[in-house]
């Protein structure tokens, strides 16, 4: 009987070893299971999974216990916990903020920075508030009024991307405050008001008296005609506010790992990551729905990592696997930044970051991989998607700066090759914006037949990278190659002589 049992075990083992990675990737993706994950994460009961909310903690518990069920382990260095817990500083908007310029009231305002204050005086107009605008101007003790964004772009994204540098310049030149005049359509003003209304940041214990704490920084929305007239006049202003309110939030990344099977390669980790937070509750839409469920952004990505964890839990890869769900991505990539500053797995052991994130899809024949052409793992990703009928393409909308807008960039900046695997889109168009950060992003609006292929391609790509004896790296000459050489102690090749 013992010999018979041993024979059965050997036969079973040989069948498993004969399976290809494609067959292994295909058999663990179940449509009902992925629907279950996404419907739970995007349920109204989680109220949009806002960073630091009790509902996000419920989502974290769901993820941790799902990892546990797949055989994924917490790391001893993290106290055998699946949670990497840390504090954030949350700012809530003022209850009262009144802005008047040249005697006209401006009701559409956002407080970027504001202590309780009552100010009035003469303002200085400084174009777009860039370095050249300060030449020959003394703005010490003055409030500055500038155009938002840049001369090249002044949409919501350009406004956000430029505002920190404008603030730094104003402070460096001795100004007491800064008003940026925005020209946003009502829909985008509503979106950015929701995004900026409750900002969250990682507190800096070494700099509690940061000069921005006393600096007044406002966004004021207006029309092009009003702005042109304003910029040609002298600017008297009055501002009254009870200031931004600050509270401390406790939040958590969710982390687990599976050891690899190869005696040498198991010391190298492939990181499978996604953010699991969303933007919470916002302005009601025409149907009165105010819960921004975040099914596409990013329950889809979160479920991709769960699918990878289930697969590798059953069929471990040669390299070790590191699964991480980030908090606070929607508030400025906070969870990934915190991990990089406080790593549990040493950063130099993470040889590849396979992030997944997205705002939606408009082409179900594609897998859109932001940074596809930037690493040597491209072939594995292209082949992985193609095996299940999808074409992998690189970023079709470089003007959106998507590589720098998801958690992958926190790791890329320290040298870790890290693209983002997203659902298929060939343009950042109305179909994407229909759902992106909107109450319409519901679980019942998703094509789950497409997701089955998408997840199978993601799993096969990840398995191929993890099992390849050749270590993945940045393409030669990439922006982050030098950082990788420092992180991994790699001596760069000598330049070719002419």
C-alpha positions as CSV (number, residue, x, y, z in Angstrom):
1,X,0.0,0.0,0.0
2,X,2.8,2.4,0.9
3,X,4.5,1.7,-2.5
4,X,1.2,2.4,-4.3
5,X,0.8,5.7,-2.5
6,X,4.3,6.7,-3.3
7,X,3.7,5.8,-7.0
8,X,0.6,8.0,-7.0
9,X,2.5,10.9,-5.5
10,X,5.3,10.6,-8.0
11,X,2.9,10.5,-10.9
12,X,1.0,13.6,-9.6
13,X,4.4,15.4,-9.1
14,X,5.4,14.6,-12.7
15,X,2.1,15.9,-14.0
16,X,2.6,19.2,-12.1
17,X,6.2,19.6,-13.4
18,X,5.0,19.0,-16.9
19,X,2.5,21.9,-16.8
20,X,3.6,25.0,-18.5
21,X,3.4,28.4,-16.8
22,X,0.7,29.3,-19.3
23,X,-1.4,26.3,-18.1
24,X,-0.7,27.2,-14.5
25,X,-1.7,30.8,-15.1
26,X,-4.9,29.8,-16.8
27,X,-6.3,27.4,-14.3
28,X,-6.2,29.6,-11.2
29,X,-8.2,32.5,-12.6
30,X,-11.9,32.0,-11.9
31,X,-14.5,34.5,-13.1
32,X,-16.8,34.1,-10.2
33,X,-13.9,34.6,-7.7
34,X,-12.6,37.8,-9.3
35,X,-16.2,39.1,-9.4
36,X,-16.5,38.3,-5.7
37,X,-13.3,40.3,-4.9
38,X,-14.3,43.3,-7.0
39,X,-17.9,43.5,-5.8
40,X,-16.8,43.4,-2.2
41,X,-14.0,46.0,-2.6
42,X,-16.4,48.3,-4.6
43,X,-19.4,47.8,-2.4
44,X,-21.2,50.9,-1.0
45,X,-20.6,49.6,2.5
46,X,-16.9,50.5,2.1
47,X,-17.8,54.1,1.2
48,X,-15.2,54.5,-1.4
49,X,-12.2,53.2,0.7
50,X,-10.9,56.6,1.7
51,X,-7.4,56.7,3.1
52,X,-7.4,56.3,6.9
53,X,-11.1,55.5,7.1
54,X,-12.6,52.6,9.1
55,X,-13.9,51.2,5.8
56,X,-10.3,51.1,4.4
57,X,-9.4,49.1,7.5
58,X,-12.2,46.6,6.6
59,X,-10.7,46.3,3.1
60,X,-7.3,45.7,4.6
61,X,-8.6,42.9,6.8
62,X,-10.3,41.3,3.8
63,X,-7.0,41.4,1.9
64,X,-4.9,40.1,4.7
65,X,-7.2,37.2,5.4
66,X,-7.5,36.4,1.7
67,X,-3.6,36.2,1.6
68,X,-3.7,34.0,4.6
69,X,-6.2,31.7,2.8
70,X,-3.9,31.4,-0.2
71,X,-0.9,30.4,2.0
72,X,0.9,33.7,1.8
73,X,2.8,34.5,4.9
74,X,3.4,37.7,6.9
75,X,7.1,38.5,7.3
76,X,8.8,38.0,10.7
77,X,10.5,41.4,10.3
78,X,7.0,42.9,10.4
79,X,6.2,41.2,13.7
80,X,4.4,38.4,11.8
81,X,1.7,40.9,10.9
82,X,0.2,41.5,7.4
83,X,-0.1,45.2,8.3
84,X,2.5,47.9,8.0
85,X,0.8,50.5,10.1
86,X,1.8,54.2,10.2
87,X,0.4,57.7,10.9
88,X,-0.7,60.4,8.4
89,X,-1.5,64.0,8.9
90,X,-4.9,64.8,7.5
91,X,-6.1,68.4,6.7
92,X,-9.8,69.2,6.4
93,X,-10.9,72.4,4.6
94,X,-11.8,75.6,6.5
95,X,-15.4,75.9,7.5
96,X,-15.2,79.6,6.5
97,X,-13.1,81.0,3.7
98,X,-13.9,84.4,2.1
99,X,-11.8,85.9,-0.7
100,X,-12.3,89.3,-2.2
101,X,-10.1,90.8,-4.9
102,X,-10.6,94.4,-6.1
103,X,-13.9,94.4,-4.2
104,X,-15.2,91.4,-6.1
105,X,-16.0,88.2,-4.1
106,X,-14.7,84.9,-5.3
107,X,-16.8,82.0,-3.8
108,X,-15.0,79.1,-5.6
109,X,-11.9,78.7,-3.5
110,X,-9.7,75.9,-2.2
111,X,-7.3,76.3,0.7
112,X,-4.0,74.5,-0.1
113,X,-2.4,76.0,3.0
114,X,-4.3,78.3,5.5
115,X,-4.1,79.0,9.2
116,X,-6.9,81.0,10.8
117,X,-6.3,84.6,9.6
118,X,-7.7,87.9,8.5
119,X,-5.6,89.7,5.9
120,X,-6.0,92.6,3.6
121,X,-3.7,94.8,1.5
122,X,-2.2,95.3,-1.9
123,X,-1.3,92.2,-3.9
124,X,1.5,91.7,-6.5
125,X,0.6,90.1,-9.8
126,X,3.4,87.8,-11.1
127,X,2.3,86.1,-14.3
128,X,2.5,82.3,-13.8
129,X,4.6,82.7,-10.6
130,X,7.7,81.1,-12.1
131,X,11.3,82.0,-11.4
132,X,11.7,84.6,-14.2
133,X,8.6,86.4,-12.9
134,X,10.4,87.4,-9.7
135,X,13.3,89.1,-11.4
136,X,13.5,92.7,-10.3
137,X,10.5,92.4,-8.0
138,X,10.5,92.8,-4.2
139,X,7.6,90.7,-2.8
140,X,8.8,90.6,0.8
141,X,5.8,90.6,3.1
142,X,3.4,90.7,0.1
143,X,0.6,88.4,-1.1
144,X,1.1,87.2,-4.7
145,X,-1.6,86.5,-7.3
146,X,-0.6,84.3,-10.3
147,X,-2.1,82.3,-13.1
148,X,-2.4,78.6,-12.3
149,X,-0.5,76.0,-14.3
150,X,2.0,77.1,-16.9
151,X,2.0,79.0,-20.2
152,X,2.0,75.6,-21.9
153,X,-0.9,74.1,-19.9
154,X,-3.3,75.2,-17.2
155,X,-5.7,72.3,-16.9
156,X,-6.3,70.5,-13.5
157,X,-3.3,68.3,-13.8
158,X,-0.9,71.2,-14.8
159,X,-2.2,73.2,-11.9
160,X,-1.6,70.5,-9.4
161,X,1.9,69.6,-10.9
162,X,3.1,73.2,-10.7
163,X,1.7,74.3,-7.4
164,X,4.4,73.0,-5.0
165,X,7.2,74.7,-7.0
166,X,5.2,77.9,-7.1
167,X,4.7,77.8,-3.3
168,X,8.4,77.1,-2.7
169,X,9.4,80.1,-5.0
170,X,7.0,82.4,-3.2
171,X,8.3,81.4,0.3
172,X,11.9,81.7,-0.9
173,X,11.2,85.3,-2.1
174,X,9.7,86.3,1.2
175,X,6.0,86.4,0.2
176,X,3.4,85.8,2.9
177,X,0.9,84.1,0.6
178,X,0.0,83.0,-2.9
179,X,-3.3,82.9,-4.8
180,X,-3.4,80.9,-7.9
181,X,-6.2,81.8,-10.3
182,X,-7.5,78.7,-12.0
183,X,-9.6,78.4,-15.2
184,X,-11.3,75.1,-14.7
185,X,-14.7,73.8,-16.0
186,X,-17.2,73.1,-13.3
187,X,-16.8,69.3,-13.6
188,X,-13.0,69.5,-13.1
189,X,-13.3,72.2,-10.4
190,X,-15.6,69.8,-8.5
191,X,-13.1,66.9,-9.0
192,X,-10.1,68.8,-7.8
193,X,-12.0,70.4,-4.9
194,X,-12.9,66.9,-3.7
195,X,-9.3,65.7,-4.2
196,X,-7.7,68.7,-2.4
197,X,-10.5,69.2,0.1
198,X,-9.0,66.7,2.6
199,X,-5.3,66.4,1.8
200,X,-3.2,63.8,3.6
201,X,0.6,63.7,4.0
202,X,3.3,61.7,5.9
203,X,4.3,64.0,8.8
204,X,7.9,65.1,8.9
205,X,9.1,64.6,12.5
206,X,12.3,66.4,11.8
207,X,10.6,69.5,10.5
208,X,7.5,70.3,12.6
209,X,7.9,74.0,12.0
210,X,8.0,73.8,8.2
211,X,7.6,77.4,6.7
212,X,4.6,76.2,4.7
213,X,2.7,75.9,8.0
214,X,2.3,79.7,8.2
215,X,2.1,80.4,4.5
216,X,-1.3,81.2,2.9
217,X,-1.9,79.4,-0.4
218,X,-5.2,79.4,-2.1
219,X,-6.7,78.3,-5.5
220,X,-9.5,80.6,-6.8
221,X,-11.5,79.6,-9.8
222,X,-12.6,82.3,-12.3
223,X,-13.2,82.9,-16.0
224,X,-10.7,83.9,-18.6
225,X,-12.3,87.3,-19.0
226,X,-12.2,88.1,-15.3
227,X,-8.7,86.9,-15.1
228,X,-7.4,89.0,-18.0
229,X,-9.0,92.1,-16.5
230,X,-7.7,91.3,-13.1
231,X,-4.1,90.8,-14.2
232,X,-4.1,94.3,-15.8
233,X,-5.2,96.1,-12.7
234,X,-3.8,96.8,-9.2
235,X,-4.8,94.2,-6.7
236,X,-6.3,95.0,-3.4
237,X,-7.5,91.9,-1.5
238,X,-9.1,90.8,1.7
239,X,-9.1,87.2,3.0
240,X,-10.8,85.8,6.1
241,X,-10.7,82.2,7.1
242,X,-10.8,80.0,10.2
243,X,-8.1,77.8,8.7
244,X,-7.4,74.2,7.7
245,X,-8.1,71.7,10.5
246,X,-5.5,69.0,11.2
247,X,-6.0,65.5,12.5
248,X,-3.9,62.3,12.7
249,X,-4.9,59.2,10.8
250,X,-3.8,55.7,11.3
251,X,-3.5,53.6,8.1
252,X,-1.8,50.5,6.7
253,X,-0.1,48.8,3.8
254,X,-1.0,45.1,3.6
255,X,2.1,42.9,3.0
256,X,2.8,39.2,2.5
257,X,5.3,36.9,0.8
258,X,6.0,33.4,-0.6
259,X,9.5,32.0,-0.6
260,X,10.9,30.9,-4.0
261,X,11.9,27.4,-4.9
262,X,15.4,28.1,-6.3
263,X,18.2,27.9,-3.8
264,X,19.9,31.1,-5.2
265,X,17.1,33.0,-6.9
266,X,14.8,32.8,-3.8
267,X,16.9,35.6,-2.3
268,X,15.6,37.9,-5.1
269,X,12.0,39.2,-4.8
270,X,9.5,40.1,-7.5
271,X,7.1,42.6,-6.0
272,X,3.4,42.4,-7.1
273,X,1.7,45.6,-6.0
274,X,-1.5,47.6,-6.2
275,X,-3.2,50.4,-4.2
276,X,-6.4,49.5,-2.5
277,X,-7.6,52.9,-1.4
278,X,-9.9,55.2,-3.4
279,X,-11.3,58.7,-3.0
280,X,-14.2,58.1,-0.6
281,X,-17.4,60.1,-0.7
282,X,-17.7,63.1,-2.9
283,X,-20.2,65.4,-4.8
284,X,-23.4,63.5,-5.7
285,X,-23.9,62.8,-9.4
286,X,-27.2,63.4,-11.3
287,X,-28.6,60.2,-9.8
288,X,-27.7,61.3,-6.3
289,X,-24.9,58.8,-5.8
290,X,-22.0,60.2,-3.8
291,X,-20.0,57.1,-3.2
292,X,-16.9,56.9,-5.4
293,X,-16.6,53.0,-5.4
294,X,-13.4,52.7,-7.3
295,X,-14.1,49.4,-9.1
296,X,-11.7,50.2,-11.9
297,X,-9.4,52.3,-9.7
298,X,-8.3,50.2,-8.1
299,X,-10.3,47.1,-7.2
300,X,-9.3,45.7,-10.6
301,X,-5.6,46.1,-9.7
302,X,-6.0,44.9,-6.2
303,X,-7.7,41.7,-7.5
304,X,-4.9,41.2,-10.0
305,X,-2.5,41.0,-7.0
306,X,-4.8,38.6,-5.2
307,X,-5.0,36.5,-8.3
308,X,-1.2,36.4,-8.5
309,X,-1.0,35.5,-4.8
310,X,-3.5,32.6,-5.2
311,X,-1.5,31.3,-8.2
312,X,1.9,31.5,-6.6
313,X,0.5,30.1,-3.3
314,X,-0.4,27.0,-5.3
315,X,2.6,27.0,-7.7
316,X,5.6,28.8,-6.2
317,X,8.1,30.5,-8.6
318,X,11.9,30.3,-8.5
319,X,12.2,33.8,-7.2
320,X,10.4,34.8,-4.1
321,X,7.1,36.7,-4.3
322,X,6.3,39.9,-2.4
323,X,2.7,41.1,-2.4
324,X,1.9,44.6,-1.2
325,X,-1.3,46.6,-1.2
326,X,-0.7,50.3,-0.8
327,X,-2.8,52.8,1.2
328,X,-2.8,56.5,0.3
329,X,-2.0,56.3,-3.4
330,X,-4.9,58.7,-4.2
331,X,-3.4,61.2,-1.7
332,X,0.0,61.3,-3.3
333,X,1.5,57.8,-3.4
334,X,1.9,57.9,0.4
335,X,1.8,54.1,1.1
336,X,4.5,53.3,-1.5
337,X,6.6,56.3,-0.3
338,X,6.4,55.1,3.3
339,X,7.4,51.6,2.3
340,X,10.5,52.9,0.4
341,X,11.5,54.9,3.5
342,X,10.8,52.0,5.8
343,X,11.3,48.8,3.9
344,X,10.6,45.4,5.4
345,X,12.2,43.5,2.5
346,X,15.5,45.3,1.7
347,X,15.1,47.3,-1.4
348,X,18.1,45.8,-3.0
349,X,16.4,42.4,-2.9
350,X,13.4,43.6,-4.8
351,X,14.6,43.1,-8.4
352,X,11.4,43.9,-10.1
353,X,8.2,45.8,-9.3
354,X,5.1,44.6,-11.2
355,X,2.5,47.2,-10.3
356,X,-1.1,47.2,-11.5
357,X,-3.3,50.3,-11.5
358,X,-5.6,52.1,-13.8
359,X,-8.5,54.5,-14.4
360,X,-10.4,52.3,-16.7
361,X,-10.3,50.7,-20.2
362,X,-11.6,51.5,-23.7
363,X,-10.1,48.7,-25.7
364,X,-10.6,45.1,-24.5
365,X,-8.1,43.7,-27.0
366,X,-5.2,45.4,-25.1
367,X,-3.2,45.3,-21.9
368,X,-1.7,48.8,-21.5
369,X,1.6,48.6,-19.7
370,X,3.0,52.0,-18.6
371,X,6.8,51.6,-19.0
372,X,6.6,48.5,-21.1
373,X,9.6,49.5,-23.3
374,X,11.7,50.6,-20.3
375,X,12.8,47.2,-18.9
376,X,14.3,44.0,-20.2
377,X,11.2,42.1,-19.1
378,X,9.2,43.4,-22.0
379,X,9.3,40.1,-23.9
380,X,7.8,38.2,-21.0
381,X,5.0,40.8,-20.7
382,X,4.2,40.9,-24.4
383,X,4.2,37.1,-24.7
384,X,2.2,36.7,-21.5
385,X,-0.6,39.0,-22.7
386,X,-0.5,37.5,-26.3
387,X,-1.0,33.9,-24.9
388,X,-4.4,34.9,-23.8
389,X,-5.4,37.0,-26.8
390,X,-4.3,40.5,-25.7
391,X,-1.8,42.8,-27.2
392,X,0.5,44.6,-24.7
393,X,1.2,48.2,-25.6
394,X,3.2,51.0,-23.9
395,X,1.7,54.3,-22.7
396,X,-0.5,55.7,-25.4
397,X,-1.0,59.0,-23.6
398,X,2.5,60.2,-22.5
399,X,1.2,63.7,-22.0
400,X,-0.7,62.4,-18.9
401,X,2.6,61.5,-17.1
402,X,1.1,58.2,-16.0
403,X,4.4,56.5,-15.1
404,X,4.9,59.1,-12.4
405,X,1.3,59.0,-11.1
406,X,1.2,55.5,-9.6
407,X,3.1,53.7,-6.9
408,X,5.6,52.2,-9.3
409,X,7.4,55.5,-9.5
410,X,8.3,55.4,-5.7
411,X,10.3,52.3,-6.4
412,X,11.7,53.4,-9.8
413,X,13.2,56.5,-8.1
414,X,15.4,54.3,-6.0
415,X,16.3,52.1,-9.0
416,X,13.9,49.2,-9.0
417,X,12.6,48.4,-12.5
418,X,8.8,48.9,-12.1
419,X,6.2,49.4,-14.8
420,X,2.4,49.5,-14.3
421,X,0.2,46.8,-15.9
422,X,-3.2,48.4,-16.7
423,X,-6.4,47.5,-18.4
424,X,-6.4,48.3,-22.1
425,X,-6.8,51.8,-23.3
426,X,-5.4,53.5,-26.4
427,X,-6.3,57.1,-25.4
428,X,-7.2,59.0,-22.3
429,X,-10.6,59.8,-23.7
430,X,-14.2,60.3,-22.6
431,X,-14.7,56.6,-22.0
432,X,-11.9,56.7,-19.4
433,X,-13.1,60.0,-17.8
434,X,-16.7,58.6,-17.6
435,X,-15.5,56.4,-14.7
436,X,-12.2,57.9,-13.5
437,X,-12.8,59.2,-10.0
438,X,-16.5,59.2,-10.5
439,X,-19.5,57.7,-8.7
440,X,-20.2,55.7,-11.9
441,X,-17.1,53.4,-11.3
442,X,-19.3,50.5,-10.0
443,X,-18.5,46.8,-10.0
444,X,-21.6,46.0,-12.2
445,X,-20.2,48.2,-15.1
446,X,-17.1,45.9,-15.7
447,X,-16.5,43.4,-18.5
448,X,-15.5,40.3,-16.4
449,X,-14.8,38.1,-19.5
450,X,-12.2,40.6,-20.5
451,X,-10.7,40.6,-16.9
452,X,-10.3,36.8,-17.0
453,X,-7.9,37.2,-20.0
454,X,-6.3,40.3,-18.4
455,X,-5.5,38.5,-15.2
456,X,-4.2,35.4,-16.9
457,X,-1.8,37.5,-18.9
458,X,-0.7,39.4,-15.8
459,X,0.0,36.1,-14.0
460,X,1.8,34.5,-16.8
461,X,4.0,37.6,-17.3
462,X,4.8,37.7,-13.6
463,X,5.6,34.0,-13.5
464,X,7.9,34.3,-16.6
465,X,9.8,37.1,-15.0
466,X,10.1,35.3,-11.7
467,X,11.3,32.1,-13.3
468,X,13.8,33.6,-15.8
469,X,17.4,32.9,-14.8
470,X,18.3,36.3,-16.2
471,X,17.5,39.1,-13.8
472,X,15.3,41.9,-15.2
473,X,16.8,45.4,-15.4
474,X,16.2,48.8,-16.9
475,X,16.9,49.2,-20.6
476,X,20.3,50.8,-21.1
477,X,20.2,54.5,-20.9
478,X,16.9,54.7,-19.0
479,X,16.3,57.6,-16.7
480,X,16.6,55.3,-13.6
481,X,19.4,53.0,-14.7
482,X,22.0,55.0,-12.7
483,X,19.9,54.7,-9.6
484,X,19.6,50.9,-10.2
485,X,23.4,50.6,-10.5
486,X,23.8,52.3,-7.1
487,X,21.0,50.2,-5.4
488,X,22.2,46.9,-6.7
489,X,26.0,47.7,-6.6
490,X,26.3,47.1,-10.3
491,X,29.3,48.6,-12.0
492,X,28.2,50.3,-15.2
493,X,29.8,49.3,-18.5
494,X,32.7,51.5,-19.7
495,X,31.7,53.8,-22.5
496,X,32.7,52.7,-26.0
497,X,35.7,54.4,-27.4
498,X,35.5,56.1,-30.8
